[in-house]
Amino acid sequence: MSHHRIEDCIRNCEQVGKQLREICNWVDDQRARYTLTEAVRHVEECIHECNEAILAQRLSPGYGGQEPPRLYYQ
């Protein structure tokens, strides 16, 4: 997968995480809040995995000496 597609996926995950956090802030039900918090944690894990994929791609032989892709994390 190209690092551009990975970066797009990261941006999408960041938007989803932000939306889930915003929803979590105005939910009163404790069980729902916990579920949303767990969902945010899973999205953040996805972002972390994508960052690792970008790093692995950058470190792989034959990367081509291009400018390394930017790492993302919120």
PDB file with SEQRES, HELIX, SHEET and CRYST1 records, atoms N, CA, C and O in Angstrom:
SEQRES   1 A   74  MET SER HIS HIS ARG ILE GLU ASP CYS ILE ARG ASN CYS          
SEQRES   2 A   74  GLU GLN VAL GLY LYS GLN LEU ARG GLU ILE CYS ASN TRP          
SEQRES   3 A   74  VAL ASP ASP GLN ARG ALA ARG TYR THR LEU THR GLU ALA          
SEQRES   4 A   74  VAL ARG HIS VAL GLU GLU CYS ILE HIS GLU CYS ASN GLU          
SEQRES   5 A   74  ALA ILE LEU ALA GLN ARG LEU SER PRO GLY TYR GLY GLY          
SEQRES   6 A   74  GLN GLU PRO PRO ARG LEU TYR TYR GLN                          
HELIX    1 AA1 HIS A    3  ASN A   25  1                                  23    
HELIX    2 AA2 GLN A   30  LEU A   59  1                                  30    
CRYST1    1.000    1.000    1.000  90.00  90.00  90.00 P 1           1          
ATOM      1  N   MET A   1       0.857  -1.176   0.000  1.00  0.00           N  
ATOM      2  CA  MET A   1       0.000   0.000   0.000  1.00  0.00           C  
ATOM      3  C   MET A   1       0.901   1.235   0.000  1.00  0.00           C  
ATOM      4  O   MET A   1       1.870   1.295   0.757  1.00  0.00           O  
ATOM      5  N   SER A   2       0.594   2.197  -0.824  1.00  0.00           N  
ATOM      6  CA  SER A   2       1.414   3.395  -0.900  1.00  0.00           C  
ATOM      7  C   SER A   2       1.242   4.243   0.359  1.00  0.00           C  
ATOM      8  O   SER A   2       0.203   4.211   1.019  1.00  0.00           O  
ATOM      9  N   HIS A   3       2.295   5.003   0.670  1.00  0.00           N  
ATOM     10  CA  HIS A   3       2.203   5.807   1.889  1.00  0.00           C  
ATOM     11  C   HIS A   3       1.126   6.885   1.754  1.00  0.00           C  
ATOM     12  O   HIS A   3       0.615   7.368   2.764  1.00  0.00           O  
ATOM     13  N   HIS A   4       0.773   7.269   0.533  1.00  0.00           N  
ATOM     14  CA  HIS A   4      -0.308   8.253   0.353  1.00  0.00           C  
ATOM     15  C   HIS A   4      -1.654   7.663   0.787  1.00  0.00           C  
ATOM     16  O   HIS A   4      -2.468   8.344   1.412  1.00  0.00           O  
ATOM     17  N   ARG A   5      -1.871   6.410   0.453  1.00  0.00           N  
ATOM     18  CA  ARG A   5      -3.121   5.759   0.872  1.00  0.00           C  
ATOM     19  C   ARG A   5      -3.144   5.579   2.381  1.00  0.00           C  
ATOM     20  O   ARG A   5      -4.189   5.722   3.016  1.00  0.00           O  
ATOM     21  N   ILE A   6      -1.987   5.265   2.950  1.00  0.00           N  
ATOM     22  CA  ILE A   6      -1.908   5.115   4.409  1.00  0.00           C  
ATOM     23  C   ILE A   6      -2.174   6.466   5.075  1.00  0.00           C  
ATOM     24  O   ILE A   6      -2.897   6.536   6.069  1.00  0.00           O  
ATOM     25  N   GLU A   7      -1.593   7.533   4.534  1.00  0.00           N  
ATOM     26  CA  GLU A   7      -1.826   8.870   5.098  1.00  0.00           C  
ATOM     27  C   GLU A   7      -3.301   9.248   5.021  1.00  0.00           C  
ATOM     28  O   GLU A   7      -3.837   9.846   5.954  1.00  0.00           O  
ATOM     29  N   ASP A   8      -3.959   8.903   3.918  1.00  0.00           N  
ATOM     30  CA  ASP A   8      -5.399   9.165   3.789  1.00  0.00           C  
ATOM     31  C   ASP A   8      -6.177   8.403   4.855  1.00  0.00           C  
ATOM     32  O   ASP A   8      -7.107   8.939   5.459  1.00  0.00           O  
ATOM     33  N   CYS A   9      -5.795   7.165   5.080  1.00  0.00           N  
ATOM     34  CA  CYS A   9      -6.456   6.353   6.095  1.00  0.00           C  
ATOM     35  C   CYS A   9      -6.253   6.960   7.486  1.00  0.00           C  
ATOM     36  O   CYS A   9      -7.180   6.988   8.296  1.00  0.00           O  
ATOM     37  N   ILE A  10      -5.044   7.441   7.759  1.00  0.00           N  
ATOM     38  CA  ILE A  10      -4.755   8.060   9.054  1.00  0.00           C  
ATOM     39  C   ILE A  10      -5.623   9.299   9.251  1.00  0.00           C  
ATOM     40  O   ILE A  10      -6.218   9.479  10.313  1.00  0.00           O  
ATOM     41  N   ARG A  11      -5.697  10.148   8.237  1.00  0.00           N  
ATOM     42  CA  ARG A  11      -6.529  11.349   8.347  1.00  0.00           C  
ATOM     43  C   ARG A  11      -7.989  10.986   8.605  1.00  0.00           C  
ATOM     44  O   ARG A  11      -8.660  11.624   9.415  1.00  0.00           O  
ATOM     45  N   ASN A  12      -8.469   9.968   7.917  1.00  0.00           N  
ATOM     46  CA  ASN A  12      -9.841   9.521   8.122  1.00  0.00           C  
ATOM     47  C   ASN A  12     -10.030   9.014   9.554  1.00  0.00           C  
ATOM     48  O   ASN A  12     -11.029   9.336  10.198  1.00  0.00           O  
ATOM     49  N   CYS A  13      -9.085   8.231  10.049  1.00  0.00           N  
ATOM     50  CA  CYS A  13      -9.166   7.721  11.421  1.00  0.00           C  
ATOM     51  C   CYS A  13      -9.109   8.858  12.436  1.00  0.00           C  
ATOM     52  O   CYS A  13      -9.805   8.818  13.451  1.00  0.00           O  
ATOM     53  N   GLU A  14      -8.292   9.862  12.173  1.00  0.00           N  
ATOM     54  CA  GLU A  14      -8.222  11.010  13.086  1.00  0.00           C  
ATOM     55  C   GLU A  14      -9.565  11.732  13.157  1.00  0.00           C  
ATOM     56  O   GLU A  14      -9.992  12.149  14.234  1.00  0.00           O  
ATOM     57  N   GLN A  15     -10.230  11.878  12.010  1.00  0.00           N  
ATOM     58  CA  GLN A  15     -11.547  12.529  11.988  1.00  0.00           C  
ATOM     59  C   GLN A  15     -12.574  11.711  12.762  1.00  0.00           C  
ATOM     60  O   GLN A  15     -13.369  12.261  13.524  1.00  0.00           O  
ATOM     61  N   VAL A  16     -12.553  10.402  12.564  1.00  0.00           N  
ATOM     62  CA  VAL A  16     -13.489   9.533  13.275  1.00  0.00           C  
ATOM     63  C   VAL A  16     -13.228   9.596  14.781  1.00  0.00           C  
ATOM     64  O   VAL A  16     -14.169   9.688  15.569  1.00  0.00           O  
ATOM     65  N   GLY A  17     -11.958   9.548  15.182  1.00  0.00           N  
ATOM     66  CA  GLY A  17     -11.619   9.638  16.599  1.00  0.00           C  
ATOM     67  C   GLY A  17     -12.083  10.943  17.217  1.00  0.00           C  
ATOM     68  O   GLY A  17     -12.600  10.963  18.334  1.00  0.00           O  
ATOM     69  N   LYS A  18     -11.897  12.028  16.490  1.00  0.00           N  
ATOM     70  CA  LYS A  18     -12.333  13.338  16.988  1.00  0.00           C  
ATOM     71  C   LYS A  18     -13.851  13.373  17.154  1.00  0.00           C  
ATOM     72  O   LYS A  18     -14.358  13.876  18.157  1.00  0.00           O  
ATOM     73  N   GLN A  19     -14.568  12.843  16.180  1.00  0.00           N  
ATOM     74  CA  GLN A  19     -16.031  12.822  16.258  1.00  0.00           C  
ATOM     75  C   GLN A  19     -16.497  11.968  17.436  1.00  0.00           C  
ATOM     76  O   GLN A  19     -17.431  12.342  18.145  1.00  0.00           O  
ATOM     77  N   LEU A  20     -15.850  10.826  17.644  1.00  0.00           N  
ATOM     78  CA  LEU A  20     -16.231   9.965  18.766  1.00  0.00           C  
ATOM     79  C   LEU A  20     -15.968  10.648  20.106  1.00  0.00           C  
ATOM     80  O   LEU A  20     -16.777  10.537  21.027  1.00  0.00           O  
ATOM     81  N   ARG A  21     -14.835  11.357  20.220  1.00  0.00           N  
ATOM     82  CA  ARG A  21     -14.536  12.085  21.458  1.00  0.00           C  
ATOM     83  C   ARG A  21     -15.572  13.169  21.719  1.00  0.00           C  
ATOM     84  O   ARG A  21     -16.006  13.356  22.856  1.00  0.00           O  
ATOM     85  N   GLU A  22     -15.972  13.886  20.663  1.00  0.00           N  
ATOM     86  CA  GLU A  22     -16.988  14.937  20.815  1.00  0.00           C  
ATOM     87  C   GLU A  22     -18.317  14.349  21.277  1.00  0.00           C  
ATOM     88  O   GLU A  22     -18.975  14.905  22.156  1.00  0.00           O  
ATOM     89  N   ILE A  23     -18.705  13.230  20.684  1.00  0.00           N  
ATOM     90  CA  ILE A  23     -19.950  12.578  21.099  1.00  0.00           C  
ATOM     91  C   ILE A  23     -19.836  12.131  22.550  1.00  0.00           C  
ATOM     92  O   ILE A  23     -20.772  12.297  23.332  1.00  0.00           O  
ATOM     93  N   CYS A  24     -18.713  11.578  22.901  1.00  0.00           N  
ATOM     94  CA  CYS A  24     -18.489  11.083  24.265  1.00  0.00           C  
ATOM     95  C   CYS A  24     -18.643  12.197  25.295  1.00  0.00           C  
ATOM     96  O   CYS A  24     -19.099  11.952  26.412  1.00  0.00           O  
ATOM     97  N   ASN A  25     -18.270  13.410  24.929  1.00  0.00           N  
ATOM     98  CA  ASN A  25     -18.352  14.538  25.860  1.00  0.00           C  
ATOM     99  C   ASN A  25     -19.786  14.905  26.231  1.00  0.00           C  
ATOM    100  O   ASN A  25     -20.003  15.478  27.299  1.00  0.00           O  
ATOM    101  N   TRP A  26     -20.770  14.598  25.392  1.00  0.00           N  
ATOM    102  CA  TRP A  26     -22.135  14.962  25.745  1.00  0.00           C  
ATOM    103  C   TRP A  26     -23.050  13.772  25.971  1.00  0.00           C  
ATOM    104  O   TRP A  26     -24.273  13.915  25.990  1.00  0.00           O  
ATOM    105  N   VAL A  27     -22.448  12.577  26.147  1.00  0.00           N  
ATOM    106  CA  VAL A  27     -23.237  11.397  26.485  1.00  0.00           C  
ATOM    107  C   VAL A  27     -23.254  11.233  28.001  1.00  0.00           C  
ATOM    108  O   VAL A  27     -22.202  11.245  28.641  1.00  0.00           O  
ATOM    109  N   ASP A  28     -24.433  11.082  28.569  1.00  0.00           N  
ATOM    110  CA  ASP A  28     -24.566  10.946  30.021  1.00  0.00           C  
ATOM    111  C   ASP A  28     -24.462   9.504  30.497  1.00  0.00           C  
ATOM    112  O   ASP A  28     -23.958   9.240  31.589  1.00  0.00           O  
ATOM    113  N   ASP A  29     -24.935   8.576  29.682  1.00  0.00           N  
ATOM    114  CA  ASP A  29     -24.944   7.167  30.076  1.00  0.00           C  
ATOM    115  C   ASP A  29     -23.515   6.640  30.203  1.00  0.00           C  
ATOM    116  O   ASP A  29     -22.735   6.707  29.253  1.00  0.00           O  
ATOM    117  N   GLN A  30     -23.184   6.126  31.363  1.00  0.00           N  
ATOM    118  CA  GLN A  30     -21.816   5.690  31.644  1.00  0.00           C  
ATOM    119  C   GLN A  30     -21.396   4.519  30.756  1.00  0.00           C  
ATOM    120  O   GLN A  30     -20.255   4.467  30.297  1.00  0.00           O  
ATOM    121  N   ARG A  31     -22.298   3.597  30.517  1.00  0.00           N  
ATOM    122  CA  ARG A  31     -21.973   2.443  29.663  1.00  0.00           C  
ATOM    123  C   ARG A  31     -21.698   2.892  28.231  1.00  0.00           C  
ATOM    124  O   ARG A  31     -20.759   2.413  27.595  1.00  0.00           O  
ATOM    125  N   ALA A  32     -22.512   3.806  27.730  1.00  0.00           N  
ATOM    126  CA  ALA A  32     -22.303   4.327  26.371  1.00  0.00           C  
ATOM    127  C   ALA A  32     -20.993   5.097  26.296  1.00  0.00           C  
ATOM    128  O   ALA A  32     -20.253   4.980  25.319  1.00  0.00           O  
ATOM    129  N   ARG A  33     -20.707   5.883  27.326  1.00  0.00           N  
ATOM    130  CA  ARG A  33     -19.452   6.644  27.356  1.00  0.00           C  
ATOM    131  C   ARG A  33     -18.251   5.697  27.338  1.00  0.00           C  
ATOM    132  O   ARG A  33     -17.272   5.942  26.632  1.00  0.00           O  
ATOM    133  N   TYR A  34     -18.330   4.617  28.115  1.00  0.00           N  
ATOM    134  CA  TYR A  34     -17.245   3.628  28.147  1.00  0.00           C  
ATOM    135  C   TYR A  34     -17.063   3.002  26.763  1.00  0.00           C  
ATOM    136  O   TYR A  34     -15.936   2.851  26.290  1.00  0.00           O  
ATOM    137  N   THR A  35     -18.175   2.639  26.116  1.00  0.00           N  
ATOM    138  CA  THR A  35     -18.102   2.033  24.785  1.00  0.00           C  
ATOM    139  C   THR A  35     -17.476   2.989  23.779  1.00  0.00           C  
ATOM    140  O   THR A  35     -16.652   2.580  22.961  1.00  0.00           O  
ATOM    141  N   LEU A  36     -17.863   4.254  23.836  1.00  0.00           N  
ATOM    142  CA  LEU A  36     -17.277   5.247  22.929  1.00  0.00           C  
ATOM    143  C   LEU A  36     -15.782   5.428  23.208  1.00  0.00           C  
ATOM    144  O   LEU A  36     -14.983   5.558  22.280  1.00  0.00           O  
ATOM    145  N   THR A  37     -15.414   5.434  24.477  1.00  0.00           N  
ATOM    146  CA  THR A  37     -14.000   5.575  24.847  1.00  0.00           C  
ATOM    147  C   THR A  37     -13.195   4.399  24.302  1.00  0.00           C  
ATOM    148  O   THR A  37     -12.081   4.580  23.811  1.00  0.00           O  
ATOM    149  N   GLU A  38     -13.757   3.201  24.388  1.00  0.00           N  
ATOM    150  CA  GLU A  38     -13.079   2.019  23.833  1.00  0.00           C  
ATOM    151  C   GLU A  38     -12.957   2.130  22.313  1.00  0.00           C  
ATOM    152  O   GLU A  38     -11.941   1.739  21.738  1.00  0.00           O  
ATOM    153  N   ALA A  39     -13.984   2.658  21.675  1.00  0.00           N  
ATOM    154  CA  ALA A  39     -13.922   2.847  20.218  1.00  0.00           C  
ATOM    155  C   ALA A  39     -12.809   3.819  19.850  1.00  0.00           C  
ATOM    156  O   ALA A  39     -12.078   3.593  18.886  1.00  0.00           O  
ATOM    157  N   VAL A  40     -12.679   4.901  20.618  1.00  0.00           N  
ATOM    158  CA  VAL A  40     -11.596   5.865  20.373  1.00  0.00           C  
ATOM    159  C   VAL A  40     -10.247   5.182  20.527  1.00  0.00           C  
ATOM    160  O   VAL A  40      -9.334   5.408  19.733  1.00  0.00           O  
ATOM    161  N   ARG A  41     -10.126   4.343  21.553  1.00  0.00           N  
ATOM    162  CA  ARG A  41      -8.860   3.632  21.784  1.00  0.00           C  
ATOM    163  C   ARG A  41      -8.528   2.739  20.587  1.00  0.00           C  
ATOM    164  O   ARG A  41      -7.369   2.666  20.177  1.00  0.00           O  
ATOM    165  N   HIS A  42      -9.514   2.072  20.032  1.00  0.00           N  
ATOM    166  CA  HIS A  42      -9.280   1.218  18.873  1.00  0.00           C  
ATOM    167  C   HIS A  42      -8.865   2.040  17.644  1.00  0.00           C  
ATOM    168  O   HIS A  42      -7.990   1.628  16.882  1.00  0.00           O  
ATOM    169  N   VAL A  43      -9.488   3.179  17.464  1.00  0.00           N  
ATOM    170  CA  VAL A  43      -9.118   4.057  16.343  1.00  0.00           C  
ATOM    171  C   VAL A  43      -7.678   4.535  16.524  1.00  0.00           C  
ATOM    172  O   VAL A  43      -6.917   4.579  15.557  1.00  0.00           O  
ATOM    173  N   GLU A  44      -7.295   4.894  17.752  1.00  0.00           N  
ATOM    174  CA  GLU A  44      -5.924   5.328  18.009  1.00  0.00           C  
ATOM    175  C   GLU A  44      -4.930   4.199  17.760  1.00  0.00           C  
ATOM    176  O   GLU A  44      -3.815   4.447  17.302  1.00  0.00           O  
ATOM    177  N   GLU A  45      -5.324   2.963  18.057  1.00  0.00           N  
ATOM    178  CA  GLU A  45      -4.467   1.817  17.749  1.00  0.00           C  
ATOM    179  C   GLU A  45      -4.278   1.679  16.239  1.00  0.00           C  
ATOM    180  O   GLU A  45      -3.184   1.362  15.773  1.00  0.00           O  
ATOM    181  N   CYS A  46      -5.337   1.915  15.484  1.00  0.00           N  
ATOM    182  CA  CYS A  46      -5.241   1.869  14.022  1.00  0.00           C  
ATOM    183  C   CYS A  46      -4.267   2.928  13.506  1.00  0.00           C  
ATOM    184  O   CYS A  46      -3.466   2.661  12.610  1.00  0.00           O  
ATOM    185  N   ILE A  47      -4.343   4.119  14.073  1.00  0.00           N  
ATOM    186  CA  ILE A  47      -3.424   5.194  13.683  1.00  0.00           C  
ATOM    187  C   ILE A  47      -1.994   4.775  13.985  1.00  0.00           C  
ATOM    188  O   ILE A  47      -1.095   4.986  13.171  1.00  0.00           O  
ATOM    189  N   HIS A  48      -1.784   4.183  15.150  1.00  0.00           N  
ATOM    190  CA  HIS A  48      -0.446   3.716  15.526  1.00  0.00           C  
ATOM    191  C   HIS A  48       0.052   2.657  14.536  1.00  0.00           C  
ATOM    192  O   HIS A  48       1.206   2.704  14.108  1.00  0.00           O  
ATOM    193  N   GLU A  49      -0.809   1.710  14.173  1.00  0.00           N  
ATOM    194  CA  GLU A  49      -0.425   0.666  13.208  1.00  0.00           C  
ATOM    195  C   GLU A  49      -0.080   1.279  11.852  1.00  0.00           C  
ATOM    196  O   GLU A  49       0.869   0.850  11.195  1.00  0.00           O  
ATOM    197  N   CYS A  50      -0.841   2.269  11.442  1.00  0.00           N  
ATOM    198  CA  CYS A  50      -0.557   2.934  10.165  1.00  0.00           C  
ATOM    199  C   CYS A  50       0.785   3.659  10.218  1.00  0.00           C  
ATOM    200  O   CYS A  50       1.547   3.626   9.252  1.00  0.00           O  
ATOM    201  N   ASN A  51       1.075   4.308  11.336  1.00  0.00           N  
ATOM    202  CA  ASN A  51       2.377   4.963  11.485  1.00  0.00           C  
ATOM    203  C   ASN A  51       3.509   3.949  11.404  1.00  0.00           C  
ATOM    204  O   ASN A  51       4.550   4.223  10.808  1.00  0.00           O  
ATOM    205  N   GLU A  52       3.308   2.783  12.002  1.00  0.00           N  
ATOM    206  CA  GLU A  52       4.328   1.734  11.913  1.00  0.00           C  
ATOM    207  C   GLU A  52       4.510   1.259  10.478  1.00  0.00           C  
ATOM    208  O   GLU A  52       5.630   0.970  10.055  1.00  0.00           O  
ATOM    209  N   ALA A  53       3.408   1.178   9.723  1.00  0.00           N  
ATOM    210  CA  ALA A  53       3.490   0.773   8.321  1.00  0.00           C  
ATOM    211  C   ALA A  53       4.270   1.803   7.504  1.00  0.00           C  
ATOM    212  O   ALA A  53       5.073   1.442   6.644  1.00  0.00           O  
ATOM    213  N   ILE A  54       4.028   3.082   7.779  1.00  0.00           N  
ATOM    214  CA  ILE A  54       4.772   4.135   7.078  1.00  0.00           C  
ATOM    215  C   ILE A  54       6.258   4.029   7.414  1.00  0.00           C  
ATOM    216  O   ILE A  54       7.102   4.117   6.522  1.00  0.00           O  
ATOM    217  N   LEU A  55       6.579   3.844   8.681  1.00  0.00           N  
ATOM    218  CA  LEU A  55       7.977   3.734   9.102  1.00  0.00           C  
ATOM    219  C   LEU A  55       8.630   2.517   8.460  1.00  0.00           C  
ATOM    220  O   LEU A  55       9.757   2.612   7.973  1.00  0.00           O  
ATOM    221  N   ALA A  56       7.947   1.379   8.448  1.00  0.00           N  
ATOM    222  CA  ALA A  56       8.499   0.169   7.840  1.00  0.00           C  
ATOM    223  C   ALA A  56       8.735   0.381   6.349  1.00  0.00           C  
ATOM    224  O   ALA A  56       9.736  -0.075   5.795  1.00  0.00           O  
ATOM    225  N   GLN A  57       7.815   1.068   5.717  1.00  0.00           N  
ATOM    226  CA  GLN A  57       7.963   1.340   4.294  1.00  0.00           C  
ATOM    227  C   GLN A  57       9.163   2.252   4.051  1.00  0.00           C  
ATOM    228  O   GLN A  57       9.925   2.057   3.105  1.00  0.00           O  
ATOM    229  N   ARG A  58       9.317   3.244   4.915  1.00  0.00           N  
ATOM    230  CA  ARG A  58      10.431   4.180   4.776  1.00  0.00           C  
ATOM    231  C   ARG A  58      11.767   3.473   4.972  1.00  0.00           C  
ATOM    232  O   ARG A  58      12.749   3.806   4.308  1.00  0.00           O  
ATOM    233  N   LEU A  59      11.810   2.509   5.870  1.00  0.00           N  
ATOM    234  CA  LEU A  59      13.052   1.815   6.178  1.00  0.00           C  
ATOM    235  C   LEU A  59      13.327   0.642   5.250  1.00  0.00           C  
ATOM    236  O   LEU A  59      14.408   0.055   5.308  1.00  0.00           O  
ATOM    237  N   SER A  60      12.380   0.291   4.402  1.00  0.00           N  
ATOM    238  CA  SER A  60      12.562  -0.853   3.523  1.00  0.00           C  
ATOM    239  C   SER A  60      13.577  -0.533   2.431  1.00  0.00           C  
ATOM    240  O   SER A  60      13.663   0.603   1.963  1.00  0.00           O  
ATOM    241  N   PRO A  61      14.352  -1.555   2.026  1.00  0.00           N  
ATOM    242  CA  PRO A  61      15.309  -1.347   0.938  1.00  0.00           C  
ATOM    243  C   PRO A  61      14.561  -0.950  -0.340  1.00  0.00           C  
ATOM    244  O   PRO A  61      13.471  -1.452  -0.616  1.00  0.00           O  
ATOM    245  N   GLY A  62      15.147  -0.070  -1.089  1.00  0.00           N  
ATOM    246  CA  GLY A  62      14.546   0.343  -2.344  1.00  0.00           C  
ATOM    247  C   GLY A  62      13.460   1.382  -2.202  1.00  0.00           C  
ATOM    248  O   GLY A  62      12.654   1.569  -3.113  1.00  0.00           O  
ATOM    249  N   TYR A  63      13.429   2.060  -1.071  1.00  0.00           N  
ATOM    250  CA  TYR A  63      12.420   3.102  -0.882  1.00  0.00           C  
ATOM    251  C   TYR A  63      12.569   4.196  -1.924  1.00  0.00           C  
ATOM    252  O   TYR A  63      11.597   4.870  -2.265  1.00  0.00           O  
ATOM    253  N   GLY A  64      13.779   4.375  -2.432  1.00  0.00           N  
ATOM    254  CA  GLY A  64      13.978   5.306  -3.533  1.00  0.00           C  
ATOM    255  C   GLY A  64      14.546   6.648  -3.137  1.00  0.00           C  
ATOM    256  O   GLY A  64      14.658   7.540  -3.978  1.00  0.00           O  
ATOM    257  N   GLY A  65      14.908   6.815  -1.882  1.00  0.00           N  
ATOM    258  CA  GLY A  65      15.508   8.064  -1.458  1.00  0.00           C  
ATOM    259  C   GLY A  65      14.563   9.245  -1.498  1.00  0.00           C  
ATOM    260  O   GLY A  65      14.997  10.395  -1.431  1.00  0.00           O  
ATOM    261  N   GLN A  66      13.286   8.974  -1.606  1.00  0.00           N  
ATOM    262  CA  GLN A  66      12.324  10.065  -1.608  1.00  0.00           C  
ATOM    263  C   GLN A  66      12.225  10.637  -0.201  1.00  0.00           C  
ATOM    264  O   GLN A  66      12.690  10.042   0.770  1.00  0.00           O  
ATOM    265  N   GLU A  67      11.616  11.789  -0.122  1.00  0.00           N  
ATOM    266  CA  GLU A  67      11.394  12.384   1.190  1.00  0.00           C  
ATOM    267  C   GLU A  67      10.540  11.430   2.011  1.00  0.00           C  
ATOM    268  O   GLU A  67       9.512  10.954   1.529  1.00  0.00           O  
ATOM    269  N   PRO A  68      10.950  11.143   3.246  1.00  0.00           N  
ATOM    270  CA  PRO A  68      10.186  10.191   4.034  1.00  0.00           C  
ATOM    271  C   PRO A  68       8.795  10.723   4.339  1.00  0.00           C  
ATOM    272  O   PRO A  68       8.612  11.924   4.538  1.00  0.00           O  
ATOM    273  N   PRO A  69       7.820   9.829   4.376  1.00  0.00           N  
ATOM    274  CA  PRO A  69       6.471  10.263   4.682  1.00  0.00           C  
ATOM    275  C   PRO A  69       6.362  10.779   6.106  1.00  0.00           C  
ATOM    276  O   PRO A  69       7.097  10.354   6.997  1.00  0.00           O  
ATOM    277  N   ARG A  70       5.448  11.688   6.302  1.00  0.00           N  
ATOM    278  CA  ARG A  70       5.232  12.287   7.622  1.00  0.00           C  
ATOM    279  C   ARG A  70       4.524  11.282   8.518  1.00  0.00           C  
ATOM    280  O   ARG A  70       3.616  10.580   8.074  1.00  0.00           O  
ATOM    281  N   LEU A  71       4.935  11.213   9.766  1.00  0.00           N  
ATOM    282  CA  LEU A  71       4.265  10.355  10.737  1.00  0.00           C  
ATOM    283  C   LEU A  71       3.163  11.158  11.406  1.00  0.00           C  
ATOM    284  O   LEU A  71       3.318  12.351  11.669  1.00  0.00           O  
ATOM    285  N   TYR A  72       2.065  10.503  11.673  1.00  0.00           N  
ATOM    286  CA  TYR A  72       0.907  11.170  12.260  1.00  0.00           C  
ATOM    287  C   TYR A  72       0.629  10.592  13.630  1.00  0.00           C  
ATOM    288  O   TYR A  72       0.871   9.411  13.875  1.00  0.00           O  
ATOM    289  N   TYR A  73       0.141  11.388  14.486  1.00  0.00           N  
ATOM    290  CA  TYR A  73      -0.460  10.920  15.736  1.00  0.00           C  
ATOM    291  C   TYR A  73      -1.106  12.080  16.409  1.00  0.00           C  
ATOM    292  O   TYR A  73      -0.616  13.207  16.348  1.00  0.00           O  
ATOM    293  N   GLN A  74      -2.205  11.809  17.051  1.00  0.00           N  
ATOM    294  CA  GLN A  74      -2.939  12.850  17.743  1.00  0.00           C  
ATOM    295  C   GLN A  74      -2.570  12.872  19.185  1.00  0.00           C  
ATOM    296  O   GLN A  74      -3.091  13.691  19.942  1.00  0.00           O  
TER     297      GLN A  74                                                      
END                                                                             
